[in-house]
Amino acid sequence: MTAYSSQSNARRAAAKMIIGGTAPAASYEIRPDADGRFTIAWPPNEVDPPPPPAAGPAATDGEPDAMTLGEIPTETATVSPAEPEDKFPAGTRVIVQGAIVGRIDAEHFWVALDGAEAPHMAIPEAALQPGKTPRTPRTRAPAGEPRRSKAREADELAANGVMPTKPDVTSHANHHYQKRFDRLAELAAADDWQALADYQCTGVNTYAKMVRQYRDRLLAAHRAQMAT
C-alpha cells in the first residue's frame, strides 16, 4: 500500500484515482502510519453510488441536463444538518471541466462532465476547485468604422427631432450650472427659440461645454421637428 508524506498528497492521489475510475470505492479515509506518513483506506465491499436518473428532454445543444438534488436517490442525497453551506452550489463550473449537479453526501458531489458518454460522476470535494468563467469578448466596431461616442449618439438623436434630456448636476462645486440647464429647458418649453439661440455660456470647463451642447441639441431637435 502506497504511503504519502502528507494528508494533502494522499487526498490528491485518492481524488485522482476516483476521477480516473481506478478507485475501488467512491469514499475513503486518510490514516496516519506509525512512521508519520499517511495511507488511503478504502472501505471494503463498498458499492459505487447509483448513477443519476436519465436526462430529461429539456437538454439542448449537447449540454448535460440540469438535475435537482431531489432527483438524486434519497439514500445518497442526505446531507447532515450540521454540514456547512456548500461552497459548490448547483451549476458551479469546476476544474474537472464540468458542472456541479448536486451534493451526494458530506464529501461527494455529482458532476456533469463535459463531453462524456456517461456524464455524471461522483467527485470528492477535495478534488473540486471552481473553474474560470470565460470572458465575454468586447464588441468592437468593424474595421475602418470609428467607435460611436455618447456625444455623437446624442447629436444624432437631436438631429432626428428627439429633444435631449436635461442634465442633472450632481457635483456640489458646480451645482450653480444647474440653473443654466433649468433656464434653457424653460425657454424650450415656452417656445422662445430665439432667446434660447441667443443664450450664451462662455466658460471653458466641462459643465460650461455641457450647457452649450444642451442648448445646441435643443435647437437642432426643434429644427428637425419643424422640418417634418
Beta strands, then each sheet from edge to edge (+ up, - down):
strand 1: 3-4
strand 2: 29-32
strand 3: 38-41
strand 4: 93-94
strand 5: 98-103
strand 6: 108-113
strand 7: 120-124
sheet 1: 1+ 3- 2+
sheet 2: 4+ 5- 6+ 7-
end
